[in-house]
Amino acid sequence: MTDKDKVRRDKAAKADEPEKEVPASDEETETPGKTKKKTPGWMYLAGGAGALLILVIWWGMQPLRGSVHYGICKTFVETQLAYPSTLSVSSYDQFGPAVRIYLNYFDPFGEYKQTLVRCVFQKDENTGQITLLLDKVKIGRIDVDQEKLWAFNETVPTILQYEMDLSVPRPPGEDIEDLKTN
């Protein structure tokens, strides 16, 4: 028997079979006496409330994040320290084109230091908007050399391509016990 004969035999067998009816809806396929169960509305409401609660908890667990200006200023300070891994931010303020960061770090002699860093960003002359380029930086009471700032400003586009650590510490509470450090 050849392949053509097999194909003809299969076609003839299919032609002899009666066509099956396809039901138009789910109602026709159900057995008599059984009704389709509907989900109560309160279950949808409870599911939505549960999802909202999970979203609020997740959002509340996220760390506080500073602005891009804060990240650029912190990155500049990290380039100026001998041991940037010891750097910790105790608090920061931002007002207008200036960012103040209060830092704790260990210097090369192992001494624990606390200092204030003040970064002032350039303003665009045409629009008056604050740019992402540093204009002045003071670490402690010492002004940073303009040549260092110009060299750093050239790297800002590269820094922006990577994700910066913008997490900031939580503000202290009203209670004096919140200020304790162990």
N, C-alpha and C positions, 0 to 999 in steps of 0.2 A: 504494500500500500504506500503510495507516495504522499508527499506533504500536501499536494493539491487535493487529493482524495480526503484526507483528514480534515482539511478546512471546510470542504463541501459537506461532510458528515456533521461537523459541529454547527454549521449554519442551519442545516435541516433540523437538527435537534432543538435549536433555539426557536425556530419557527413553529414547532409543534407545541411548545410550552405556552400556557396562557399567561398574559401579562398580569403582573401584580399591581394592585391599586396602591397608590401612595396616599396616605391620609393627608388631608388638607391642614389640620391643626393638631395640637396636643390633646384637645378635648376628645377627638375621635379615637385616639389610641388608649385612653384610660378605660379601665374595666368598669362596668356599671356598679354603682353602689359606693365607689371611692371618689372622694372629692380632693381636689388639689389644695394643699395647705399653703396659706399665705403667711409671710413673715410679719409679725406684729410691728407696728410703727415704733413702739417703745424700744425695740431692739436696735433699730437704726439710730434713734436718739442716743441710746446708751453707748453705742459704738462710736458715734461722732464725739460725744463728750469725753470718752476714754482717749480717743486720738488727740483731741485738743489738750487734755491734761498731760499726755506724754510729750506733746510739742512744747508746752509751757515749761515743763521740767527740763527738757533738753536745752531750751533756750536759756533758762536760768543757770545751767551748769557751765555755759560757755564763759571763757575768761573775758574780762574787759579788754577792749582793744583801743589803742591810741590812733592818732592820725598818721598819715604818711610822713608829715613833717617830723613827728616824734620819732618815727623809724629811721629817717635819714639822719637826724641829730644823734640818735643812739648809735647808729652805724659809724658815724664819724668819730665818736668818742671811743668806740671799740678799736678803731684803727690807731688811736693815739696811746692806748694802754699797752704796757708790756705783757700783762696777763689778762686778756679780755674775758676769759672764762670765769674769773672771780667777780665780775661786774654784776651788781644787782641794783635794781631801781627801787628806791623807797617811795618816791612819788614824782609826779610831773604836773606842770601847769602849761597851758597854751593860751596865749592872748595875742590876737592880731598876728603880726609876722614873727613873733618870738615864741620860743619853746624853752621852758626851764625844766631841767631834769635833776633830781636829787639822787646822787649815786653813792654806793658803798662798794669798795674794791680793796684788793691787796696790792701794794706797790712791790717793786722788785726786791725790796729788803724784807718783805713779809709783814710790813706794818699795815694795819687795817685803817683805811682812810674813808672819810666821808667828804664829799665835795658837791658843789653846785655847778652845773653846766648850763650856759645860756647861749642858745643858737638863735640868730636873727636871719630870716630868709629875705631874699631880694624881692622887690615889687616890680612888676612889669610897668614900664613907663607909659605905655599906650593905654592899657586897660585898667591899671591900678590893682590888678589881682596879685596875690602872693604866689611866687614861683617856687620851684623845688630846689633852687640853688641857694647855697649858704652865702650870706653877706658878711656876717661877723659871728665869731664864736669866742666865748670866754669859758675857760676851764678853771674853776676856782676864781682867782682874781687876775689871771694871766690871759691876755689876748693872744689868740692863735694867729700865726703869720699868714698874710694874705696869699702867699705862694702855695701854702698847704691847702688853703681853701679852694684856690683855682684848680689845683691838681685833683682834689676830691670832687669838685663840681663836674669835672670831665667824666667821672665814673658814675655819676647819678643815673644816667639812662641804663647802664648795665645793672646797677643795684635794683632798679625798679622792675627788671625782667625776672628777678627771683623773689620768692616770698620772704618778706622781712618778718622778724618777730616783733609784732606790735602789741603784745600782751603787756598790760600795766598792772601794778598791784592794786588791790581793792583799797578804797579809802578807809581810814581808820573809823571805828565806831564812836559813839558818843561816850561810852564808858571808858574810864582810865585803864581798866583791866585789858582792854583791847590793844593797848600800846605796849604791853609786855612782850619782850623777846626772850626766848629761853635758849 
